[in-house]
Amino acid sequence: MSPVGPEVGPVGPEVELERNCGGNASGFAVFSTSRQAQWPFSPPSAVLDKPDVGMHIGRVKLSNKGRYAVRALFDIAFFNGGQPTQVKDIAERQQIPPRFLEQIFQDLKRAGLVGSKRGPQGGYNLALGAGEVRLGDVVRALEGPISLGDRESEGGANAAKEPAGNSRRITEQIFVDLSARVEACFDAITIQHICDLAEAEGLRRPGAQRYVYVI
């Protein structure tokens, strides 16, 4: 997983994210503005905008693989009610290379998130309800556990094993905590939430009829 930016994106008003990751009804972020104000040092932008700082860090984001997987599962849920959907149709609607999409579906199938059906009416379908598929499940299936720390010291248990006087133990524990917060953000959003947002934004499903009332 490539790093995530301060804002991941908007969500529906029904999602309560403040408890997990400092978000609000209009969207969510790893840290809210109020939480940044309480942080004991200057926010990253105050440091990275200095002209004498040679290295600037770009936005941290999911890999194409992770983003494509979310878009593909949303497509199946929204446009076909979770039923078998052909790769070519998903690829066309979501603008994903078909061969790459096929590889993604193989990973999602191994993780138990999708099933497949052969034949003209076949394709990939959701193995679970849209409300049961969390974005965290998708990311973990494609990219493994979400970790912001060193690979060799991943996990709270490993961080706790560092000697008490070792400064690395302190920083690694922070990264473990941040990883858990980011993971909680992803786990707070399901494919159903994305479908609900699409409907709220006026995206129409195939075959949806629009009624005009004349009084």
Summary of the structure (lengths in Angstrom):
residues: 215
radius of gyration: 20.4
end to end distance: 54.7
largest distance: 77.6
contacts: 571
relative contact order: 0.15
helix: 48%
strand: 8%
